Amino acid sequence: SGNNGGYANFTSISTTLNTSTAYTFQGTPGFTGTAYNETWRVWIDYNQDLDFDDAGELVYTSANTSAAVSGTFTVPSTATLGNTRMRVSMKYNAAATPCEVFQYGEVEDYTVTIAQGASCGTPTGLAVSSIAQATATSSWADLRGATSYRFQYKTSDATTWTSVTTASTSVSLTGLFASTTYNSRVAAICSVFTGAVSSQLNFTTLAPL
């Protein structure tokens, strides 16, 4: 773009960003004469609440330099899907805040469309309850974008996992051995893609009476 008097609304220009995906960008300053040190910043309104003040929405801050800059950011799995705003600022000799007036530099707004990425992230809140001698119930938090889940468990001395695929956020385990420690974990399935497994949770069944 060119010199737009300090601000330009380019929200008619858009691109698609997938959740849980890393992106690299480059910013090149344009000087009509002497090159000055500039600090670049990029924000994305991930939760679409019409500000850039939330944690994680400042996705990049450059060094104070007159050269071209580049950076990488990853769209979080929790980002709200759909159209939202990306703001790019280049301020002379200092870092800008999301909304301020400054004398030398440029601010530009663009549209990004957040789409579901191949992986919808990793389930959290894995817990085991109703533990008995031969049964137990495992549950976890629902993960937006997941079409199903792959729950796995095994005895602590085994090397092979038993897998259970379910559309629910819980699974009932039967046929367990008494007084035995089990390892468990869960991964989300988004369409045909399976995400990373959660942290392992261990539980021990009850001893016989």
C-alpha positions as CSV (number, residue, x, y, z in Angstrom):
1,S,0.0,0.0,0.0
2,G,1.0,3.6,-0.2
3,N,0.9,6.7,2.1
4,N,-2.7,6.8,3.3
5,G,-2.4,9.8,5.7
6,G,-1.8,7.5,8.7
7,Y,-4.7,5.1,8.5
8,A,-6.3,2.9,5.8
9,N,-9.3,0.6,5.9
10,F,-8.4,-2.4,3.8
11,T,-11.1,-4.7,5.3
12,S,-12.3,-5.4,1.8
13,I,-9.1,-7.4,1.4
14,S,-9.2,-10.7,3.1
15,T,-7.5,-14.1,3.5
16,T,-8.2,-17.3,5.3
17,L,-6.3,-18.5,8.3
18,N,-6.8,-22.0,9.8
19,T,-6.8,-22.7,13.5
20,S,-3.9,-24.5,15.0
21,T,-1.8,-23.4,12.0
22,A,1.4,-21.3,11.9
23,Y,1.7,-18.4,9.4
24,T,4.7,-16.3,8.4
25,F,4.4,-12.8,7.1
26,Q,6.6,-9.9,6.0
27,G,6.3,-6.2,6.3
28,T,8.4,-3.8,4.2
29,P,8.5,-0.1,5.0
30,G,8.4,2.5,2.2
31,F,10.4,5.7,2.6
32,T,10.3,8.6,0.1
33,G,13.7,9.8,1.5
34,T,15.6,9.0,4.7
35,A,14.9,5.6,6.3
36,Y,13.8,5.8,9.9
37,N,13.6,3.2,12.6
38,E,10.0,1.8,12.9
39,T,8.3,-0.7,15.2
40,W,5.7,-3.0,13.7
41,R,2.9,-4.6,15.5
42,V,0.1,-7.0,14.3
43,W,-3.1,-7.8,16.2
44,I,-6.0,-10.2,15.3
45,D,-9.4,-10.0,17.1
46,Y,-9.6,-13.7,17.7
47,N,-12.7,-13.6,19.8
48,Q,-14.4,-11.1,17.6
49,D,-15.3,-8.7,20.5
50,L,-14.3,-5.7,18.4
51,D,-11.1,-4.9,20.3
52,F,-7.5,-6.1,20.4
53,D,-7.1,-6.1,24.2
54,D,-7.5,-9.8,24.9
55,A,-4.7,-12.2,25.7
56,G,-3.0,-13.6,22.6
57,E,-4.4,-11.0,20.2
58,L,-1.1,-9.2,19.8
59,V,0.5,-11.7,17.5
60,Y,3.7,-9.9,16.6
61,T,6.0,-7.0,17.7
62,S,9.1,-6.3,15.7
63,A,12.5,-4.8,16.7
64,N,12.9,-1.0,16.1
65,T,14.4,-1.1,12.7
66,S,14.3,0.6,9.2
67,A,14.6,-2.8,7.5
68,A,11.9,-5.2,6.4
69,V,10.5,-7.4,9.2
70,S,9.1,-10.9,9.2
71,G,7.5,-13.0,11.9
72,T,5.5,-16.2,12.6
73,F,2.3,-16.7,14.6
74,T,0.0,-19.6,15.2
75,V,-3.8,-19.2,15.2
76,P,-5.1,-20.7,18.4
77,S,-7.5,-23.6,18.3
78,T,-10.0,-21.5,20.4
79,A,-10.2,-18.6,17.9
80,T,-13.8,-17.8,16.9
81,L,-14.6,-19.0,13.4
82,G,-15.6,-16.5,10.7
83,N,-14.5,-13.0,9.6
84,T,-12.6,-10.8,12.0
85,R,-10.2,-7.9,11.8
86,M,-6.4,-7.8,11.6
87,R,-4.6,-4.6,12.4
88,V,-1.1,-3.8,11.3
89,S,0.7,-0.7,12.7
90,M,4.1,0.8,11.9
91,K,5.1,3.5,14.3
92,Y,8.2,5.7,14.3
93,N,10.7,4.7,16.9
94,A,8.2,3.1,19.3
95,A,5.6,0.4,19.6
96,A,2.0,1.4,19.1
97,T,-1.0,0.4,21.2
98,P,-4.1,-1.0,19.4
99,C,-5.9,2.4,19.5
100,E,-3.9,5.6,19.7
101,V,-3.0,8.7,17.7
102,F,0.6,9.2,16.7
103,Q,2.3,11.6,14.3
104,Y,4.6,9.4,12.2
105,G,3.7,6.0,10.8
106,E,0.8,4.0,9.4
107,V,-2.0,1.8,10.6
108,E,-4.0,-0.5,8.3
109,D,-6.9,-2.9,8.9
110,Y,-7.6,-6.1,7.0
111,T,-10.1,-8.9,7.2
112,V,-9.1,-12.5,8.0
113,T,-11.4,-15.4,7.9
114,I,-10.8,-17.9,10.7
115,A,-11.5,-21.5,9.5
116,Q,-11.2,-24.8,11.2
117,G,-7.8,-26.3,10.8
118,A,-6.8,-29.9,10.3
119,S,-6.3,-30.3,14.0
120,C,-8.8,-28.8,16.5
121,G,-6.4,-28.9,19.4
122,T,-5.9,-31.1,22.4
123,P,-8.7,-32.0,24.8
124,T,-8.3,-30.8,28.4
125,G,-9.9,-31.7,31.7
126,L,-9.3,-35.5,31.5
127,A,-10.6,-37.1,34.7
128,V,-11.5,-40.6,35.9
129,S,-14.5,-41.2,38.3
130,S,-16.6,-44.0,39.6
131,I,-13.5,-46.2,40.0
132,A,-14.4,-49.8,41.1
133,Q,-12.6,-53.1,40.9
134,A,-13.4,-53.8,37.2
135,T,-15.0,-50.5,36.0
136,A,-14.3,-46.8,35.7
137,T,-15.6,-43.8,33.9
138,S,-13.3,-41.3,32.1
139,S,-14.4,-37.9,30.9
140,W,-13.0,-34.7,29.4
141,A,-14.0,-31.2,28.3
142,D,-15.7,-30.8,25.0
143,L,-13.5,-29.3,22.3
144,R,-15.0,-27.1,19.6
145,G,-14.6,-28.5,16.2
146,A,-14.1,-32.1,17.3
147,T,-16.3,-34.6,15.5
148,S,-15.3,-37.5,17.8
149,Y,-12.6,-38.5,20.3
150,R,-10.1,-41.3,20.5
151,F,-9.7,-42.4,24.1
152,Q,-6.8,-44.8,24.9
153,Y,-6.0,-46.8,28.1
154,K,-3.6,-49.5,29.1
155,T,-2.1,-51.1,32.2
156,S,1.0,-49.2,33.4
157,D,3.3,-52.1,32.5
158,A,1.9,-52.6,29.0
159,T,3.2,-51.1,25.8
160,T,0.1,-51.4,23.7
161,W,-2.9,-49.0,24.1
162,T,-6.5,-50.0,23.8
163,S,-8.4,-47.4,21.8
164,V,-12.1,-46.4,22.0
165,T,-13.6,-44.0,19.5
166,T,-16.6,-42.1,20.7
167,A,-18.7,-39.0,19.8
168,S,-19.3,-38.4,23.5
169,T,-17.0,-36.7,26.0
170,S,-16.9,-39.7,28.3
171,V,-16.4,-43.4,28.1
172,S,-17.3,-46.2,30.5
173,L,-14.5,-48.8,30.9
174,T,-15.3,-52.4,31.8
175,G,-13.3,-55.6,32.2
176,L,-10.5,-53.9,34.2
177,F,-8.3,-55.8,36.6
178,A,-8.6,-55.1,40.3
179,S,-5.7,-53.4,42.2
180,T,-4.2,-52.4,38.9
181,T,-2.8,-49.0,37.8
182,Y,-3.9,-47.8,34.3
183,N,-2.7,-45.0,32.0
184,S,-5.2,-43.0,30.0
185,R,-5.2,-40.3,27.4
186,V,-7.5,-38.8,24.8
187,A,-7.2,-37.1,21.4
188,A,-9.7,-35.1,19.3
189,I,-10.7,-36.1,15.8
190,C,-11.6,-33.2,13.5
191,S,-13.1,-34.6,10.3
192,V,-10.5,-37.2,9.4
193,F,-7.6,-35.6,11.3
194,T,-6.5,-36.7,14.7
195,G,-4.9,-34.1,17.0
196,A,-2.3,-34.4,19.6
197,V,-3.0,-36.6,22.6
198,S,-3.6,-35.1,26.0
199,S,-1.4,-35.4,29.0
200,Q,-1.5,-38.9,30.5
201,L,-3.7,-39.5,33.5
202,N,-3.1,-42.5,35.8
203,F,-5.7,-44.2,38.0
204,T,-5.8,-47.4,40.1
205,T,-8.7,-49.8,40.4
206,L,-10.0,-50.9,43.8
207,A,-8.7,-54.0,45.5
208,P,-11.0,-57.0,45.9
209,L,-13.0,-57.2,49.1
